[in-house]
Amino acid sequence: MARMTLSLINNSKVNAKDFVIKETGGVLMNDDLRKLVIASWQKRKQEEIIPQF
């Protein structure tokens, strides 16, 4: 999950406008970012992992 998150940040698919800051100090993802993260996660799960020996 961390690798995917860093990839989204490094590829400029995530920015500060994608988050909502609540009055209580909580930080939430907006709907568009949530969809992007879920789609990226699903794509990542479908990739074949080839072990390096």
N, C-alpha and C positions, 0 to 999 in steps of 0.2 A: 504494500500500500504506500509506503514512504517513497519508493522509487517512482511510482506513478504520479504521486503528488508533486514531487520535484520536477518530473518531466512536464507536467501541466504548467508549472510556474516558469520553468526555463523556456518553454515554447510560447510564452506570453498569452496563454489561454485563460489565465486567471489574473485578475487585478483587484485593487481595493474596492472598485465599484460593485464587485460581485458579492460583497458581504454587507450585512445589515447589522448595525450596532444598536442594541436595545438600551433602554434607559437604565436597566439594572446592571449593565456592563457586559451582558452576554453578546456574543458574536455569532450570527447565523449566516448560512449561505442562502443566496436568493434562488428562486426556482430554476433559472437558466443554468446557473453553476451546478446545482444539484443534479440536473439532467446530464450535464456534461461529465460530471464525475462518475455517475452511474454507467453511462455509455462507455466511458474510458475503462472502467473497471471490468465491464462485461467483455470488451474487446481484449483486454489484457488476459483475462481468464481463458480465452479461446486460443491464445498463442501457444504453440508447441514449445516446450522447454527441452532443449538438447543438453544433457549433462556433458561437462567438459572433463575428460579424464586425463 
